Amino acid sequence: MPTYGKLDSFDESEDWTQYVERMEHYFNANEIDEEDQKRDIFLSVCGKNIYKLIRDLLAPAKPGTKSLADLTKLVKDHRDPVPSEIIQRFKFNSRTRHSDESVRTFIAALRSLTEHCNYGDTLNAMLRDRLVVGIKSDRIQRRLLAEPNLTFEKALEIATAMETAEKNAQDIQASGTNGTFQKQINKVSKSYTRNNSGNSKQGDCYRCGGNHLAAECRFKDAKCHSCKKKGHIAKKCRNKSANGNLSENHREFKSRFKPRAHFMEQDESSESENEVYSVFHFGNKSNEAYKVQINVNECEIAMEIDTGASVSIMSEDTYKEYKSKFRIEPTSAKLRTYMGEQIPVIGRAIVNVNYKKESAKLPLLIVKRKGPNLLGRDWLNKLQLDWKDIFSVVGSDNQSSDLNVILEANKEVFKDELGTVKGMKAKIYVDESAVPKYFKARPLPYALKDKVEMELERLEKEGQIQQVEFSDWAAPIVPVVKENGSIRICGDYKVTVNAVSKLDNYPIPKTEDLYATLGGGQEYTKLDLNQAYQQIELDEDSKRYVTINTHKGLFRYNRLPYGVASSPGFFQRTLENVVQGIANVLVRVDDILITGKTREETS
């Protein structure tokens, strides 16, 4: 019987799992089914180092008494112990694409790192996120972030296509010179061939026509007087022929490649050929675009916010609808697509813009194209938009209507004030033999005094705290500065009640629990509770333990405060009791997470 292939001894530079896989393929190819025979072949070819390792690990037992599966597992556990899931996930989330690495090579490396991450059903979502974050290409990253309902497969397809298109574009640009440009590199010389005769010489520089390398040309940063672009001079300009018209090669290139996705720049002499701004896809409705109502010359116009557009534009359809309101004038401004196609500009108007309490006189270009009206960077620099209102709800009219119905039906829950959990009060259990602890108020930085006083006044006005004259328990305060500059007052209870109270060890869900419960959902909702702990009232006997000592005197909490060791566990138990029995709902401290197959399920 012929033998197929050859099974070598194990090389230390090879991965053990890979070696075992090759061995299994060898057995299958040669129809070796007998388990004892497989084991004996393995022991005879594995090499002296591996054989000695097996004998040492099995001593006093002999390798011949074990099965092949036991032997390979023994070596694997010794050489490649199962790594820490935390470390493997850290490596995965830290991996970014190298400068010389293709997109598919990057994805292959990411897949290799996920072997011990145990992502389960969330694997594709994690790969998608890592691809978008670690792609190391602003152009591809912006395109991926603009894609609605992005999946991993779609992200890989877009990134690969854009990478291929960029390489093809470079090849096309490189082929624009006369003849074939070849470069051969060795240790001591470089040669360049520009004709078919086989003679090697330095080629003509495509920037100026000189007999030197383009990379060494002194005109590489010069601006062409013909096309106004950087990188060459007028006599070597490929975009225009001698009479100033488009060359035949450029015209043929534009006719063959019609852009589908449109990119726009304002064609000014101060801009280089690489400064191209993404605007929109003409003629198609934008998916989930951020829009804002702007009063332009007393006309309410919906404008799509586009931070990639250098100028603000109005479509021809909108202009025709409000034509009598606009006085346009000729303009020399030019808009062109990424492929160089010029977009017709009807004219320019100086308009009165009103947005909420702001008003300004701003320029507006009217274009001879269909599509959305764009609010570009020139207007964004002048208007202070209400981003909170803009980002509040983005979706279809039906989705907005559904949300409004939910908010209206539960307005008591969503009103902008401190709520209260009904039928439940928090109790702090302190050892009866504990000696009361009283600490003086700590000095505060002068920069924080006013803010602390304002916060104390707010808490007292809302009934969260009340001032007292005497207390046998008192903790100093720790003012925490939040991101918005406001102050959160926390009692330093680790020096008082935390040291003598019974800790509520109710478990907080781990990240793995979140994935297990929320896995398989298509729609997700997160409810973030405002001033979470303060929504639970304190038992009357427990209030004295959480007295705080400030430069304004003693204050006693009426609600469950931050800083008490039992607060997270008590709050977690309380909320879980509230949502108990509701499917696909999970509580993690002050966040309520909801999932479902449809939007109706999550509502």
C-alpha positions as CSV (number, residue, x, y, z in Angstrom):
1,M,0.0,0.0,0.0
2,P,1.5,3.4,-1.0
3,T,2.2,6.0,1.7
4,Y,1.1,9.5,1.2
5,G,3.0,12.4,2.7
6,K,5.6,12.3,5.4
7,L,5.2,12.9,9.2
8,D,8.2,14.7,10.6
9,S,9.3,15.0,14.1
10,F,8.0,17.9,16.1
11,D,9.8,21.2,15.5
12,E,9.9,23.5,18.5
13,S,9.1,26.5,16.4
14,E,5.8,25.0,15.3
15,D,2.5,25.3,17.2
16,W,1.6,22.0,18.9
17,T,-2.0,22.1,17.9
18,Q,-1.0,22.6,14.3
19,Y,1.4,19.6,14.5
20,V,-1.4,17.4,15.9
21,E,-3.7,18.5,13.1
22,R,-1.1,17.6,10.5
23,M,-0.7,14.2,12.1
24,E,-4.5,13.5,12.0
25,H,-4.5,14.4,8.2
26,Y,-1.6,12.0,7.7
27,F,-3.5,9.2,9.4
28,N,-6.6,9.9,7.3
29,A,-4.7,10.0,4.1
30,N,-3.1,6.7,4.7
31,E,-6.3,5.1,6.2
32,I,-4.7,4.3,9.5
33,D,-7.6,3.6,11.8
34,E,-6.2,1.4,14.6
35,E,-5.8,3.6,17.7
36,D,-2.8,1.6,19.0
37,Q,-1.1,1.9,15.6
38,K,-1.7,5.7,15.6
39,R,-0.1,5.9,19.1
40,D,2.9,3.9,18.2
41,I,3.5,5.9,15.0
42,F,3.2,9.1,16.9
43,L,5.7,8.0,19.6
44,S,8.2,6.8,17.0
45,V,8.2,10.1,15.0
46,C,7.5,12.8,17.5
47,G,11.2,13.3,18.3
48,K,13.4,12.6,21.3
49,N,12.6,15.8,23.1
50,I,8.8,15.3,23.0
51,Y,9.2,11.6,23.9
52,K,11.4,12.4,26.9
53,L,8.8,15.0,28.0
54,I,6.0,12.5,27.7
55,R,8.0,9.9,29.8
56,D,8.8,12.5,32.5
57,L,5.2,13.7,32.7
58,L,3.8,10.1,32.9
59,A,6.4,8.6,35.2
60,P,6.2,5.9,36.6
61,A,3.6,5.0,33.9
62,K,4.8,4.2,30.3
63,P,3.8,6.1,27.2
64,G,2.7,2.9,25.5
65,T,-0.1,2.4,28.1
66,K,-1.9,5.6,27.2
67,S,-4.1,6.5,24.2
68,L,-3.0,9.0,21.5
69,A,-5.6,11.5,22.6
70,D,-4.3,11.3,26.2
71,L,-0.7,11.8,25.0
72,T,-1.4,14.8,22.8
73,K,-3.5,16.4,25.5
74,L,-0.8,15.8,28.0
75,V,1.8,17.6,25.8
76,K,-0.7,20.4,25.0
77,D,-1.5,21.1,28.6
78,H,2.2,21.3,29.4
79,R,3.3,23.4,26.4
80,D,0.2,25.5,25.8
81,P,-1.9,25.9,29.0
82,V,-5.2,27.6,28.5
83,P,-4.5,31.3,28.7
84,S,-6.4,33.8,30.8
85,E,-9.6,34.9,29.1
86,I,-9.1,38.4,30.5
87,I,-5.6,38.7,29.0
88,Q,-6.8,37.3,25.6
89,R,-9.6,39.8,25.4
90,F,-7.2,42.6,26.3
91,K,-4.9,41.5,23.5
92,F,-7.9,41.4,21.1
93,N,-9.2,44.8,22.1
94,S,-5.7,46.3,21.8
95,R,-4.9,44.9,18.4
96,T,-4.8,47.5,15.6
97,R,-4.0,47.2,11.9
98,H,-0.4,47.6,11.0
99,S,0.6,50.0,8.3
100,D,1.8,47.3,5.9
101,E,-1.1,44.9,6.7
102,S,-4.0,44.3,4.4
103,V,-7.6,44.3,5.8
104,R,-8.0,40.5,5.4
105,T,-4.7,39.8,7.1
106,F,-5.8,42.0,9.9
107,I,-9.1,40.1,10.2
108,A,-7.2,36.8,10.2
109,A,-5.0,38.0,13.1
110,L,-8.1,39.1,15.0
111,R,-9.8,35.7,14.5
112,S,-6.6,34.0,15.8
113,L,-6.8,36.2,18.9
114,T,-10.4,35.2,19.6
115,E,-9.6,31.5,20.1
116,H,-9.6,31.7,23.9
117,C,-11.8,34.9,24.3
118,N,-15.1,32.8,24.6
119,Y,-17.1,35.5,22.8
120,G,-19.7,32.9,21.7
121,D,-22.7,34.5,19.9
122,T,-21.2,37.9,20.2
123,L,-18.1,37.0,18.1
124,N,-19.1,38.7,14.9
125,A,-20.2,41.9,16.7
126,M,-16.8,42.0,18.5
127,L,-14.9,41.5,15.2
128,R,-17.0,44.2,13.6
129,D,-16.2,46.7,16.4
130,R,-12.5,45.9,16.4
131,L,-12.4,46.2,12.6
132,V,-14.0,49.7,12.7
133,V,-11.9,50.9,15.7
134,G,-8.6,49.4,14.7
135,I,-8.6,49.9,10.9
136,K,-6.1,52.8,11.1
137,S,-7.5,54.5,8.0
138,D,-9.6,57.6,8.5
139,R,-11.3,57.3,5.1
140,I,-12.4,53.7,5.6
141,Q,-13.3,54.3,9.3
142,R,-15.6,57.3,8.4
143,R,-17.3,55.2,5.7
144,L,-17.9,52.3,8.1
145,L,-19.3,54.6,10.8
146,A,-21.7,56.2,8.3
147,E,-23.2,52.8,7.4
148,P,-26.5,52.1,9.1
149,N,-27.1,48.6,10.7
150,L,-23.5,47.6,10.0
151,T,-22.7,43.9,10.3
152,F,-19.3,42.3,10.4
153,E,-19.8,40.8,6.9
154,K,-20.8,44.2,5.5
155,A,-17.9,46.0,7.3
156,L,-15.4,43.5,5.9
157,E,-16.9,43.8,2.4
158,I,-16.7,47.7,2.5
159,A,-13.2,47.8,4.0
160,T,-11.8,45.3,1.5
161,A,-13.5,47.1,-1.5
162,M,-12.2,50.5,-0.4
163,E,-8.7,49.1,0.1
164,T,-8.7,47.5,-3.4
165,A,-10.1,50.7,-5.0
166,E,-7.3,52.7,-3.4
167,K,-4.7,50.4,-4.8
168,N,-6.3,50.4,-8.2
169,A,-6.5,54.2,-8.2
170,Q,-2.8,54.4,-7.4
171,D,-2.1,52.0,-10.3
172,I,-4.1,54.2,-12.6
173,Q,-2.3,57.3,-11.5
174,A,1.0,55.6,-11.9
175,S,0.2,54.6,-15.4
176,G,-0.5,58.2,-16.4
177,T,3.2,58.8,-17.3
178,N,4.5,58.0,-20.9
179,G,5.8,54.5,-21.2
180,T,6.3,51.9,-18.5
181,F,8.2,52.8,-15.3
182,Q,10.0,49.9,-13.6
183,K,12.2,50.1,-10.6
184,Q,14.6,47.3,-9.6
185,I,16.2,47.5,-6.2
186,N,19.4,45.7,-5.1
187,K,22.1,46.3,-2.6
188,V,24.1,48.9,-4.6
189,S,22.1,50.2,-7.6
190,K,18.7,51.3,-9.0
191,S,17.7,51.1,-12.7
192,Y,14.7,52.6,-14.4
193,T,13.3,51.5,-17.8
194,R,11.1,53.8,-19.8
195,N,11.3,52.3,-23.3
196,N,11.1,48.9,-24.9
197,S,14.7,48.8,-26.1
198,G,16.0,47.3,-22.8
199,N,18.3,50.3,-22.1
200,S,18.3,51.3,-18.4
201,K,18.3,55.0,-17.5
202,Q,16.7,57.4,-15.1
203,G,13.2,58.3,-16.3
204,D,11.8,61.7,-16.9
205,C,10.2,63.2,-13.7
206,Y,6.4,63.4,-14.1
207,R,6.4,66.5,-11.9
208,C,8.7,68.7,-14.1
209,G,10.1,66.6,-16.9
210,G,13.7,66.6,-15.6
211,N,16.0,63.6,-15.6
212,H,15.7,62.6,-12.0
213,L,13.4,60.7,-9.5
214,A,10.0,62.2,-8.8
215,A,10.6,61.8,-5.1
216,E,13.7,64.0,-5.4
217,C,12.1,66.7,-7.5
218,R,12.2,70.3,-6.2
219,F,8.7,70.9,-7.5
220,K,7.0,68.2,-5.5
221,D,5.4,70.8,-3.3
222,A,4.8,73.3,-6.1
223,K,1.3,74.4,-7.3
224,C,0.4,73.9,-10.9
225,H,-0.7,77.2,-12.6
226,S,-3.0,75.3,-14.9
227,C,-5.1,73.1,-12.6
228,K,-4.1,74.8,-9.3
229,K,-3.1,71.5,-7.7
230,K,0.0,70.6,-5.8
231,G,2.7,68.2,-6.9
232,H,3.7,69.3,-10.5
233,I,4.1,72.3,-12.8
234,A,2.0,73.4,-15.7
235,K,4.0,72.0,-18.5
236,K,3.6,68.4,-17.1
237,C,-0.1,68.8,-16.1
238,R,-2.0,65.8,-17.2
239,N,-5.5,67.2,-16.5
240,K,-5.4,69.7,-19.3
241,S,-4.0,69.8,-22.8
242,A,-2.2,72.7,-24.3
243,N,-5.4,74.6,-25.3
244,G,-6.7,74.4,-21.7
245,N,-9.3,71.7,-22.3
246,L,-9.5,68.3,-20.7
247,S,-7.0,65.9,-22.2
248,E,-8.3,62.8,-24.0
249,N,-6.9,60.5,-21.4
250,H,-8.6,62.4,-18.6
251,R,-11.9,62.5,-20.5
252,E,-11.8,58.8,-21.2
253,F,-11.0,58.1,-17.5
254,K,-14.0,60.2,-16.4
255,S,-16.4,58.5,-18.9
256,R,-15.4,55.0,-17.7
257,F,-15.7,55.7,-14.0
258,K,-19.0,57.3,-13.0
259,P,-19.1,57.9,-9.2
260,R,-22.0,56.4,-7.3
261,A,-21.2,57.9,-3.9
262,H,-20.6,61.6,-4.2
263,F,-17.9,63.5,-2.6
264,M,-17.6,67.3,-2.7
265,E,-15.0,70.0,-2.2
266,Q,-15.0,73.7,-2.7
267,D,-12.5,74.3,-5.5
268,E,-10.3,77.0,-4.2
269,S,-6.7,77.7,-5.0
270,S,-5.7,77.4,-1.4
271,E,-6.7,73.7,-1.2
272,S,-4.5,70.8,-2.3
273,E,-5.8,67.9,-4.4
274,N,-6.0,65.6,-1.3
275,E,-8.5,67.9,0.6
276,V,-11.7,66.3,-0.5
277,Y,-14.8,66.4,1.7
278,S,-17.6,63.8,1.8
279,V,-21.1,65.2,1.5
280,F,-23.9,62.9,0.5
281,H,-25.2,60.5,-2.1
282,F,-27.2,62.6,-4.6
283,G,-30.8,61.5,-5.3
284,N,-31.0,59.0,-2.4
285,K,-32.6,59.5,0.9
286,S,-30.1,59.5,3.7
287,N,-30.5,56.8,6.3
288,E,-31.0,58.0,9.9
289,A,-29.4,61.4,9.1
290,Y,-29.3,64.0,11.7
291,K,-31.5,66.9,10.6
292,V,-32.4,70.3,12.1
293,Q,-35.1,72.8,11.2
294,I,-33.5,76.1,10.3
295,N,-35.4,79.4,9.5
296,V,-33.8,80.7,6.3
297,N,-35.2,84.0,5.0
298,E,-38.4,83.3,6.9
299,C,-38.8,79.8,5.4
300,E,-38.6,76.7,7.7
301,I,-36.2,74.4,5.9
302,A,-35.0,70.9,7.0
303,M,-31.2,70.7,6.7
304,E,-29.1,67.6,7.1
305,I,-26.0,68.1,9.3
306,D,-22.9,67.2,7.3
307,T,-19.6,68.0,9.1
308,G,-17.8,66.7,5.9
309,A,-19.2,69.5,3.8
310,S,-17.1,72.7,3.6
311,V,-20.0,74.8,2.5
312,S,-23.8,74.8,3.1
313,I,-25.9,74.1,0.0
314,M,-29.6,74.1,-1.0
315,S,-31.0,71.6,-3.6
316,E,-32.7,72.8,-6.7
317,D,-36.1,71.5,-5.6
318,T,-36.0,73.4,-2.4
319,Y,-34.9,76.6,-4.2
320,K,-37.8,76.3,-6.7
321,E,-40.3,75.9,-3.8
322,Y,-39.2,79.1,-2.1
323,K,-37.7,80.9,-5.1
324,S,-39.4,84.2,-4.3
325,K,-37.7,84.4,-0.9
326,F,-34.1,84.2,-2.3
327,R,-32.1,86.7,-4.3
328,I,-29.2,84.9,-5.9
329,E,-26.1,86.2,-7.5
330,P,-23.4,84.7,-9.7
331,T,-20.5,83.0,-8.0
332,S,-17.1,81.7,-9.0
333,A,-17.3,78.9,-6.4
334,K,-17.0,75.4,-7.9
335,L,-18.1,72.1,-6.3
336,R,-16.7,68.9,-7.6
337,T,-16.9,65.2,-6.8
338,Y,-14.2,62.9,-5.7
339,M,-13.7,61.8,-9.4
340,G,-13.4,65.4,-10.6
341,E,-16.9,65.8,-11.9
342,Q,-18.1,69.4,-11.5
343,I,-21.4,69.9,-9.8
344,P,-23.4,72.8,-11.4
345,V,-23.9,75.8,-9.1
346,I,-26.9,77.9,-9.8
347,G,-25.7,80.8,-7.7
348,R,-25.0,82.2,-4.2
349,A,-27.3,83.9,-1.8
350,I,-26.6,85.8,1.5
351,V,-29.5,84.6,3.7
352,N,-30.9,85.5,7.1
353,V,-30.5,82.4,9.3
354,N,-32.5,82.0,12.6
355,Y,-32.1,79.1,14.9
356,K,-33.8,79.3,18.3
357,K,-32.2,82.4,19.9
358,E,-29.4,82.7,17.3
359,S,-29.4,84.7,14.1
360,A,-26.8,85.4,11.5
361,K,-26.3,86.4,7.8
362,L,-24.6,83.5,6.1
363,P,-23.7,82.4,2.5
364,L,-25.7,79.6,0.9
365,L,-24.9,77.9,-2.4
366,I,-27.8,76.6,-4.6
367,V,-26.9,73.6,-6.7
368,K,-28.5,72.1,-9.8
369,R,-29.0,68.7,-8.3
370,K,-31.6,66.8,-6.3
371,G,-30.9,65.7,-2.7
372,P,-31.0,67.0,0.8
373,N,-30.1,70.5,1.9
374,L,-26.8,70.4,3.7
375,L,-25.7,72.3,6.7
376,G,-21.9,72.5,6.3
377,R,-19.0,73.5,8.4
378,D,-19.3,77.2,7.4
379,W,-22.7,77.4,9.2
380,L,-21.7,75.1,12.0
381,N,-18.9,77.5,12.9
382,K,-21.4,80.3,13.3
383,L,-24.4,78.6,14.9
384,Q,-24.5,76.9,18.3
385,L,-26.8,73.9,17.6
386,D,-28.8,72.3,20.4
387,W,-27.0,68.9,20.1
388,K,-28.9,67.3,23.0
389,D,-32.2,68.0,21.2
390,I,-30.8,66.8,17.8
391,F,-29.5,63.5,19.3
392,S,-32.5,62.9,21.5
393,V,-34.5,60.8,18.9
394,V,-33.4,59.9,15.4
395,G,-35.7,57.5,13.5
396,S,-38.8,57.2,11.5
397,D,-42.0,59.1,12.3
398,N,-43.5,55.8,13.6
399,Q,-40.6,55.2,15.9
400,S,-40.8,58.8,17.3
401,S,-44.6,58.4,17.7
402,D,-44.2,55.1,19.6
403,L,-41.6,56.6,21.9
404,N,-43.9,59.6,22.6
405,V,-46.8,57.3,23.5
406,I,-44.6,55.4,26.0
407,L,-43.3,58.6,27.5
408,E,-46.8,60.1,27.8
409,A,-48.2,56.9,29.3
410,N,-45.5,56.8,32.0
411,K,-44.9,60.5,32.5
412,E,-44.8,60.0,36.3
413,V,-41.7,57.8,35.9
414,F,-40.0,60.0,33.3
415,K,-40.7,63.4,34.9
416,D,-37.6,65.6,35.5
417,E,-37.4,65.3,39.3
418,L,-36.3,62.8,41.9
419,G,-38.5,59.7,42.1
420,T,-39.2,57.4,45.0
421,V,-39.4,53.7,45.2
422,K,-42.7,52.9,46.9
423,G,-43.2,50.4,49.7
424,M,-39.5,50.0,50.4
425,K,-37.1,51.6,52.8
426,A,-33.4,51.0,53.3
427,K,-32.1,49.9,56.7
428,I,-28.4,50.0,57.8
429,Y,-27.6,47.3,60.3
430,V,-25.0,48.4,62.9
431,D,-23.6,46.3,65.7
432,E,-25.3,47.3,68.9
433,S,-22.0,47.4,70.8
434,A,-20.5,49.8,68.2
435,V,-19.1,53.1,69.6
436,P,-20.4,56.1,67.7
437,K,-17.8,57.9,65.6
438,Y,-17.7,61.6,65.1
439,F,-15.3,63.4,62.7
440,K,-14.8,67.1,62.2
441,A,-15.5,68.7,58.8
442,R,-12.4,68.7,56.5
443,P,-11.2,71.9,55.0
444,L,-12.3,72.5,51.4
445,P,-10.4,74.1,48.5
446,Y,-11.7,77.7,48.1
447,A,-12.5,76.9,44.4
448,L,-15.1,74.3,45.5
449,K,-16.7,76.0,48.5
450,D,-19.4,77.8,46.5
451,K,-20.2,74.7,44.5
452,V,-20.5,72.6,47.6
453,E,-22.8,75.2,49.2
454,M,-25.0,75.3,46.1
455,E,-25.2,71.5,46.1
456,L,-26.1,71.4,49.8
457,E,-28.9,73.9,49.2
458,R,-30.2,71.8,46.3
459,L,-30.2,68.6,48.3
460,E,-31.9,70.3,51.3
461,K,-34.5,71.9,49.0
462,E,-35.4,68.5,47.4
463,G,-35.7,66.9,50.9
464,Q,-32.7,64.5,50.4
465,I,-30.9,66.0,53.5
466,Q,-32.0,68.0,56.5
467,Q,-29.8,70.1,58.8
468,V,-29.5,69.0,62.4
469,E,-27.8,70.6,65.5
470,F,-26.5,67.5,67.2
471,S,-25.4,64.0,66.2
472,D,-23.2,61.3,67.8
473,W,-22.3,60.0,64.3
474,A,-20.7,62.3,61.7
475,A,-18.6,61.6,58.6
476,P,-16.5,64.2,56.7
477,I,-17.5,64.8,53.1
478,V,-15.7,64.1,49.8
479,P,-16.7,66.4,47.0
480,V,-16.5,64.7,43.6
481,V,-16.3,67.0,40.5
482,K,-18.3,65.5,37.7
483,E,-17.6,65.9,34.0
484,N,-20.0,68.8,33.6
485,G,-18.3,70.8,36.4
486,S,-21.0,70.2,39.0
487,I,-20.4,68.6,42.4
488,R,-21.5,65.3,43.9
489,I,-21.2,65.2,47.7
490,C,-20.3,61.9,49.2
491,G,-19.8,61.1,52.9
492,D,-16.5,59.4,53.8
493,Y,-18.4,56.6,55.6
494,K,-15.4,54.2,55.5
495,V,-14.2,55.9,58.7
496,T,-17.5,55.7,60.4
497,V,-20.5,53.4,59.7
498,N,-18.9,51.1,57.1
499,A,-16.4,49.9,59.7
500,V,-19.1,48.6,62.0
501,S,-22.1,47.8,59.8
502,K,-23.1,44.5,58.3
503,L,-22.3,44.4,54.6
504,D,-25.1,43.6,52.1
505,N,-23.3,41.2,49.8
506,Y,-26.1,40.8,47.2
507,P,-24.3,40.0,43.9
508,I,-23.9,42.5,41.1
509,P,-24.2,40.8,37.6
510,K,-21.0,40.1,35.8
511,T,-20.4,41.0,32.1
512,E,-20.8,37.3,31.2
513,D,-24.2,37.4,32.8
514,L,-25.2,40.4,30.7
515,Y,-24.1,38.6,27.4
516,A,-26.0,35.4,28.4
517,T,-29.3,37.2,29.2
518,L,-29.2,39.7,26.4
519,G,-27.7,37.4,23.7
520,G,-29.8,36.9,20.6
521,G,-31.7,40.2,20.9
522,Q,-32.1,42.5,17.9
523,E,-33.4,45.6,19.6
524,Y,-32.0,47.0,22.9
525,T,-33.1,49.7,25.4
526,K,-31.2,51.0,28.3
527,L,-32.9,53.0,31.1
528,D,-30.4,55.0,33.2
529,L,-31.9,55.9,36.5
530,N,-31.3,59.5,37.6
531,Q,-29.8,59.9,41.1
532,A,-30.3,56.1,41.6
533,Y,-29.6,55.5,45.3
534,Q,-31.5,58.7,46.3
535,Q,-34.7,57.2,45.0
536,I,-34.9,54.9,48.0
537,E,-35.9,56.4,51.4
538,L,-33.9,55.6,54.5
539,D,-35.3,53.9,57.6
540,E,-35.8,56.4,60.4
541,D,-33.4,54.6,62.8
542,S,-30.7,54.5,60.1
543,K,-30.6,58.2,59.3
544,R,-28.3,59.1,62.3
545,Y,-25.6,56.8,60.9
546,V,-25.2,58.8,57.7
547,T,-24.9,62.3,59.1
548,I,-22.3,64.4,57.3
549,N,-20.2,67.1,58.7
550,T,-19.6,70.1,56.5
551,H,-18.3,73.7,56.8
552,K,-22.0,74.7,56.9
553,G,-22.8,72.4,59.8
554,L,-24.3,68.9,60.2
555,F,-26.7,67.4,57.7
556,R,-28.6,64.1,57.9
557,Y,-29.6,62.1,54.8
558,N,-33.3,61.1,54.3
559,R,-32.4,59.0,51.3
560,L,-29.9,56.2,50.7
561,P,-26.6,58.0,50.1
562,Y,-23.5,57.3,48.0
563,G,-20.5,55.9,50.0
564,V,-22.4,53.5,52.2
565,A,-20.9,50.0,51.6
566,S,-24.3,48.3,51.5
567,S,-25.9,50.7,49.0
568,P,-25.0,48.8,45.8
569,G,-26.2,45.5,47.1
570,F,-29.4,46.9,48.6
571,F,-30.2,48.9,45.4
572,Q,-29.5,45.9,43.2
573,R,-31.8,43.6,45.2
574,T,-34.6,46.3,45.2
575,L,-34.6,46.8,41.5
576,E,-34.4,43.1,40.7
577,N,-37.5,42.6,42.9
578,V,-39.2,45.4,40.9
579,V,-38.6,43.8,37.4
580,Q,-38.9,40.2,38.7
581,G,-40.8,38.0,36.2
582,I,-40.3,40.2,33.2
583,A,-38.5,38.3,30.4
584,N,-35.3,39.7,28.7
585,V,-34.8,42.4,31.3
586,L,-31.6,42.7,33.4
587,V,-30.6,45.1,36.1
588,R,-27.1,46.2,36.8
589,V,-27.0,48.7,39.7
590,D,-28.6,51.9,38.1
591,D,-29.0,50.6,34.6
592,I,-32.0,48.6,33.4
593,L,-31.2,46.7,30.2
594,I,-34.0,45.4,27.9
595,T,-33.8,43.3,24.7
596,G,-36.1,41.7,22.3
597,K,-36.5,40.4,18.7
598,T,-38.6,43.4,17.7
599,R,-39.1,47.0,18.8
600,E,-42.5,46.1,20.1
601,E,-41.0,43.5,22.5
602,T,-38.6,46.1,24.0
603,S,-41.5,48.6,24.5
